[in-house]
Amino acid sequence: MKYGYFDKENKEYVITKPDTPLPWINYLGCEDYCALFSNTAGGYSFVKDPKERRLLRYRYNNIPMDRGGRYLYLRDNKTNDFWSASWQPVLKDAKEYKYECRHGLGYSIIKSEYKGVSTKTTYLVPLGENLEIWMIEVKAEPKVTQPKELSLFSFVEFCLWDALNDMTDYQYNLNIGETEVKNNIIYHLSRYRVEQNLVTYFACANAAAKGFDTQRKDFMGNYGDWSRPRAVIEGKMNNSLAGGWSPVGSQMFNFKLKPGETKTFIFVLGFTEDIDEPPAKVGKYKEPQTIEQELLKLKKYWETNLGNFSVNSEDPDFDLMVNTWNQYQCRTTFNWSRSASYYESGIGRGMGFRDSNQDTLGFVHMIPEKVKERIIDLASNQFEDGSAYHQYSPLTKKGNGSGYGDDHLWLTVSVPAYVKETGDIRFLETTVPFVAGEKGTVYEHLARAIHFSTTHIGSHGLPKIYFADWNDCLNLTHGKEGAESVMIAQMVVYGAGEMAKMAELINKKDDIKKYNDIATKLSRKINKVAWDGGWYMRAFDQDEEPVGSSKNKE
């Protein structure tokens, strides 16, 4: 079954069927604001941290899947028929409903047509902003014989900031929901922690609402849902204000279209800690020309970043993947690591130490300054003994979890990659704190990483694995600390070799010999104890038995 194709000229993937086997996700936003956006307008948004700064509620493992989202409903007030501009959540029959989604570089466009009314909705996060834009163009097709009398309903469901507590602490959450509506702007103000002034705002920038609802049960009805909300069925709002329960944001607009006529609505969903900021932000984006300009800026931004590296082979599909989509994916992964997706809930791990070091390798050629900032964040989560936290919060930059035998060594991969790409040798002398406050140069952070692994060794002379290495499931220590990792040993060899090269760059002559000796001696040790005749064994367990040997049963 074919679901779409690559539009090479526009650098878009075009999805032609809405009912994909799984939601097809794009990540909108290049800086602090991130919007996970599916091909049917599902997903959620957050600022910096998907756990602590979640703006929209999302239900994992939901039936039907991929609910909720950023929904725009249309209602024909002559027939009382209604549908959604993104297919979900109303799910009109494909025989009557035309659909197309274009996932671009930092933006998505969904087109639809139903019973003579077509829509084109553009979603993007403007550069440098903590907000997202939805611009919907509603057109009565020339083929219709009578004017269309329509209503448009917007809808989002707010998350109470802390995504984990939002899903678990119901007895508290049902009491703290709070919204205000001022000058056509819906403010979500729920105070999860009273000392915080967190605000989500949602508004139409270029049209006055006929009505609104901010209490979910008023919009959906007690037994309604996304596919059959009360307000859309009845064609009227209750102007409800949330006081507890489940706060949402929804506005209603009535309008008429002559055959061939188009009307545009622009919605702004944003985050701020300044309650006075939203009116200016909403007003900034009231003109369609402004949105088109922001989209053009976004496209030029990506064109510039992707233009730093390109290949020209005899295979155009290979070129397309390497030059565009792989680099786009690498940037997205660099931004958010494994912290938020449809399958990683974003409430646990934050930015992985190992992962984030690895992610710099696919991105350093695009914006090396951001890689430099990321390395400093990572090195700041290294302990004085050279080991490191397993992950850290992107909001607080504080680490959590530890005990992996390889995490710290990935600094000896990312830092040399940055230096080679930029020639910024002075970066090695940059002072960065360790976890407890002691400070050391970047070079010293790497030196302590090597030192930790060469001084915490097992009976075969290889570095200890502790809880795990790069393979998180390789847990060989059960009450003992003797398990050793061949892979970590090989990483030390590589890292020591890189350290010798960097020592030469900054004229540390003694260290050149020191690290070359470490690499040479450990290489010999690996070949002596870990070579299995046809391949290297993977590890030795806590009982000194080989893992990944031809002598093993599996």
QUIQUI-V915285 format. One record per residue. PHI is phi as a letter, one per 30 degrees, with the letter a starting at -180 (NA if undefined). PSI is psi in radians with two decimals (* if undefined). Layout:
# QUIQUI-V915285
PHI:PSI
PHI:PSI
This chain:
# QUIQUI-V915285
NA:2.20
c:2.28
c:-0.14
l:-2.91
a:2.83
d:2.23
c:1.69
d:-0.66
d:-0.74
c:-0.01
h:0.93
b:2.60
c:2.21
c:2.08
c:2.15
c:-0.18
b:2.22
d:-0.49
d:1.05
d:2.70
e:-0.62
b:2.75
e:2.42
c:1.95
c:2.43
c:2.61
c:2.03
c:2.33
j:2.33
c:-0.23
b:-2.02
d:-0.53
c:2.26
b:2.29
b:1.95
d:2.13
b:2.10
c:3.00
d:-0.13
b:0.51
i:0.33
d:3.05
j:-2.96
b:2.93
b:2.66
a:2.90
b:2.02
i:-0.88
b:2.04
d:-0.19
c:-0.89
c:-0.28
b:0.81
d:2.18
c:-0.67
c:2.46
d:2.43
b:2.37
c:1.91
d:2.66
i:0.55
d:2.71
b:2.14
d:2.74
d:2.77
i:0.90
b:2.51
d:-2.68
a:-2.59
c:1.58
c:2.46
b:2.02
c:2.53
b:2.45
b:2.26
d:1.93
d:-0.14
d:-0.65
c:-0.23
i:0.17
d:2.59
b:2.78
a:3.08
c:2.59
d:-0.12
b:0.34
i:-1.15
d:2.55
c:0.02
d:-0.54
i:0.98
d:2.65
d:2.32
d:-0.34
d:-0.44
c:-0.28
c:2.09
c:2.51
b:2.55
a:2.39
b:2.33
c:1.94
d:1.98
c:-2.92
d:1.62
i:0.13
b:2.85
b:2.59
b:2.21
c:2.23
c:2.54
b:2.81
b:2.31
b:2.10
h:0.85
i:0.03
c:2.12
c:2.66
b:2.62
b:2.01
c:2.13
c:2.25
c:2.29
a:2.81
c:1.92
e:2.55
e:2.34
i:0.14
c:2.61
c:1.02
a:2.85
b:2.66
c:2.37
c:2.10
c:1.96
c:2.21
c:2.02
c:2.20
b:2.35
d:2.01
d:2.55
e:-0.40
d:-0.29
d:2.57
c:-0.30
b:2.66
e:2.60
c:2.25
c:1.92
b:2.78
b:2.48
c:2.31
b:2.22
c:2.72
a:2.29
b:2.67
c:2.18
d:2.49
c:2.57
d:0.83
i:-1.20
d:1.90
d:-0.60
d:-0.86
d:-0.54
d:-0.53
c:-0.21
b:-0.66
c:1.06
d:-0.73
d:-0.49
d:-0.80
d:-0.61
d:-0.12
c:-0.17
c:-0.09
e:2.33
b:2.31
b:2.76
b:2.67
b:2.04
b:2.25
h:0.81
i:0.14
c:2.28
c:2.21
c:2.20
c:2.07
b:0.11
e:2.20
c:1.60
d:-0.78
b:2.13
d:-0.39
d:-0.11
c:2.55
c:1.16
c:2.33
b:2.23
c:2.39
b:2.62
b:2.23
a:2.74
d:2.19
d:-0.34
b:0.28
a:2.51
d:2.34
d:2.49
d:-0.53
a:3.06
a:2.86
b:2.43
b:0.10
c:2.18
e:-0.76
d:-0.46
d:-0.63
d:-0.82
d:-0.50
j:2.73
e:-0.60
b:0.34
d:3.11
a:-2.97
e:-0.62
d:-0.39
b:1.12
d:2.47
e:-0.81
d:-0.68
d:-0.72
e:-0.80
d:-0.34
i:0.51
a:2.68
c:2.80
c:-0.08
h:0.76
d:2.56
c:2.21
d:2.26
b:1.44
j:-2.98
h:-2.30
b:1.77
d:2.41
b:3.05
b:2.09
b:2.40
b:2.67
b:2.44
b:2.24
c:2.41
a:2.83
b:2.57
b:2.26
d:2.77
e:2.21
i:-0.12
d:2.58
b:2.46
b:2.39
c:2.34
b:2.38
c:2.14
c:2.48
b:2.16
c:2.10
b:3.03
b:2.50
a:2.83
c:0.18
b:1.86
d:-0.35
d:-0.09
d:-0.68
e:-0.75
e:-0.71
d:-0.69
d:-0.77
d:-0.78
d:-0.50
d:-0.50
c:0.63
d:-0.23
c:2.33
e:-0.58
d:-0.61
d:-0.72
d:-0.73
d:-0.68
d:-0.72
d:-0.66
d:-0.71
d:-0.73
e:-0.74
d:-0.76
d:-0.72
d:-0.65
e:-0.83
d:-0.63
d:-0.72
d:-0.82
d:-0.70
d:-0.32
d:-0.10
d:-0.39
b:2.28
a:2.71
b:2.69
b:1.56
c:-3.00
d:0.04
c:1.80
d:-0.54
d:-0.68
d:-0.79
d:-0.76
e:-0.76
d:-0.78
d:-0.77
d:-0.47
c:-1.21
d:-0.62
d:-0.73
d:-0.67
d:-0.75
d:-0.70
d:-0.67
d:-0.76
d:-0.76
d:-0.68
d:-0.75
d:-0.80
b:0.05
h:-2.25
c:0.43
d:-0.42
a:2.21
a:-2.90
d:-0.16
b:-0.29
c:1.99
d:-0.28
i:0.13
c:0.00
c:-1.15
c:-0.53
i:-2.50
c:2.06
d:2.40
d:-0.92
d:-0.84
e:-0.81
d:-0.58
d:-0.77
d:-0.68
d:-0.43
d:-0.47
d:-0.58
d:0.04
b:-0.31
d:-0.47
d:-0.27
d:-1.10
b:1.43
d:-0.45
d:-0.63
d:-0.60
d:-0.69
e:-0.80
d:-0.73
d:-0.72
d:-0.68
d:-0.74
e:-0.76
d:-0.83
d:-0.50
d:-0.23
c:0.47
c:2.37
d:2.82
d:-0.52
d:-0.04
j:-0.35
d:-3.13
b:2.81
d:2.71
d:-0.40
a:2.97
b:2.76
d:2.24
d:-0.28
d:-0.89
c:-0.30
i:0.26
c:2.48
d:2.91
a:2.71
i:2.49
a:-3.06
j:0.15
c:2.44
d:-0.19
c:-0.33
e:-0.92
d:-0.54
d:-0.33
d:-0.28
d:-0.53
d:-0.04
c:-0.81
d:-0.73
d:-0.86
e:-0.63
d:-0.73
d:-0.79
d:-0.73
d:-0.67
d:-0.64
c:-0.41
i:0.24
d:1.30
d:-0.56
d:-0.38
e:-0.53
d:-0.38
c:0.04
d:2.34
d:2.27
b:2.37
d:2.68
d:3.11
e:-0.78
d:-0.01
j:-0.40
e:2.56
c:2.63
a:2.79
d:2.85
e:-0.72
e:-0.72
d:-0.62
e:-0.76
d:-0.69
d:-0.69
d:-0.54
d:-0.81
d:-0.73
d:-0.73
e:-0.81
d:-0.42
d:-0.15
c:-0.03
c:1.39
b:2.79
c:-2.90
d:-0.40
c:0.01
i:0.27
c:2.72
d:2.51
d:2.57
d:-0.45
h:-2.26
d:-0.73
a:3.00
c:-2.52
e:-0.58
d:1.76
d:-0.38
c:-0.01
d:1.35
c:1.70
c:-0.05
c:2.00
b:1.44
i:-0.14
b:2.83
c:0.26
d:-0.18
d:2.45
b:2.61
c:2.14
d:-0.65
d:-0.74
d:-0.70
e:-0.75
d:-0.60
d:-0.67
d:-0.72
e:-0.83
d:-0.84
d:-0.69
d:-0.67
d:-0.70
d:-0.66
d:-0.66
d:-0.71
d:-0.72
d:-0.60
d:-0.64
d:-0.66
d:-0.62
c:0.30
i:0.72
c:1.44
d:-0.69
d:-0.62
d:-0.47
e:-0.88
d:-0.72
e:-0.87
d:-0.54
d:-0.66
d:-0.75
e:-0.81
d:-0.75
d:-0.85
d:-0.73
d:-0.57
d:-0.77
d:-0.71
d:-0.78
e:-0.80
d:-0.55
d:-0.79
c:-0.31
c:-0.17
d:2.23
c:0.13
j:-0.62
b:-0.29
a:2.98
d:2.38
d:2.78
d:-0.63
a:3.07
b:2.32
d:-3.05
d:-0.33
c:0.26
i:0.30
d:2.51
d:2.61
b:2.26
i:0.47
c:2.71
d:-0.30
d:-0.26
d:2.62
d:-0.57
b:*
